[in-house]
């Protein structure tokens, strides 16, 4: 099982959230990259929930723009970057 850490960057405000660690693990790196880049966690509405600690008043809408929240994903075991958008 793979445990990850995600750094998130709001490109509109230049706010950076370091060290978001999901409570779940993944089976493989392909699953990690898919869910965070093309699936549910690839959308600004979901990424902003993680970024703002589930503060619904601060989260972005699904149609807020083209990837305002950029991410960098690390494999916690190796500390290696496995996916980066910035």
C-alpha positions as CSV (number, residue, x, y, z in Angstrom):
1,X,0.0,0.0,0.0
2,X,1.2,3.5,-0.8
3,X,0.8,6.5,1.5
4,X,1.2,9.9,-0.1
5,X,1.6,13.5,0.9
6,X,0.1,16.3,-1.3
7,X,1.2,19.9,-1.5
8,X,-1.4,22.2,-2.9
9,X,-0.9,25.7,-4.5
10,X,-3.8,28.1,-5.2
11,X,-2.5,29.9,-8.3
12,X,-4.9,32.8,-8.0
13,X,-3.8,33.8,-4.4
14,X,-0.4,32.1,-4.3
15,X,-1.4,30.4,-1.1
16,X,0.5,27.2,-0.5
17,X,-0.7,24.3,1.7
18,X,2.1,21.8,2.5
19,X,1.8,18.4,3.9
20,X,-1.8,17.4,3.3
21,X,-1.8,13.7,4.0
22,X,-4.9,11.7,3.0
23,X,-6.3,9.3,5.6
24,X,-6.3,6.5,3.1
25,X,-3.7,4.5,1.2
26,X,-3.5,3.5,-2.5
27,X,-2.7,0.2,-4.1
28,X,-0.3,1.6,-6.6
29,X,1.1,4.9,-8.1
30,X,-1.0,4.6,-11.2
31,X,-4.1,4.9,-9.0
32,X,-2.6,7.9,-7.2
33,X,-1.9,9.8,-10.3
34,X,-5.2,8.9,-12.0
35,X,-7.5,10.0,-9.1
36,X,-5.5,13.2,-8.5
37,X,-5.1,14.2,-12.1
38,X,-8.1,12.9,-14.1
39,X,-10.7,11.7,-11.6
40,X,-12.5,13.3,-8.6
41,X,-9.5,14.9,-7.0
42,X,-8.5,16.6,-10.3
43,X,-11.3,19.1,-9.9
44,X,-10.8,22.5,-8.2
45,X,-14.0,21.9,-6.1
46,X,-12.5,18.8,-4.5
47,X,-9.0,20.1,-4.3
48,X,-10.1,23.3,-2.6
49,X,-11.9,21.2,0.1
50,X,-8.5,19.7,1.0
51,X,-6.8,23.0,0.7
52,X,-9.2,24.9,3.0
53,X,-9.8,22.0,5.5
54,X,-13.4,21.4,4.4
55,X,-14.4,25.1,4.9
56,X,-17.3,25.1,2.4
57,X,-17.4,28.9,2.4
58,X,-13.9,29.1,0.9
59,X,-14.1,26.2,-1.5
60,X,-14.1,26.7,-5.3
61,X,-17.0,25.7,-7.5
62,X,-16.6,23.0,-10.1
63,X,-16.7,25.6,-12.9
64,X,-14.3,27.9,-11.1
65,X,-11.6,27.7,-13.8
66,X,-9.0,25.5,-15.3
67,X,-7.0,23.9,-12.4
68,X,-6.6,26.9,-10.1
69,X,-5.4,24.5,-7.4
70,X,-2.2,22.8,-8.6
71,X,-0.6,19.8,-6.8
72,X,2.6,18.0,-6.1
73,X,2.4,14.4,-4.8
74,X,5.1,12.7,-2.8
75,X,5.5,9.0,-2.0
76,X,5.8,9.1,1.8
77,X,8.1,6.0,1.9
78,X,10.7,7.4,-0.5
79,X,10.0,11.1,-0.2
80,X,10.1,11.1,-4.0
81,X,7.8,13.4,-6.1
82,X,5.6,11.1,-8.1
83,X,3.4,13.7,-9.8
84,X,3.7,17.5,-10.1
85,X,1.7,20.3,-11.8
86,X,4.0,23.1,-10.6
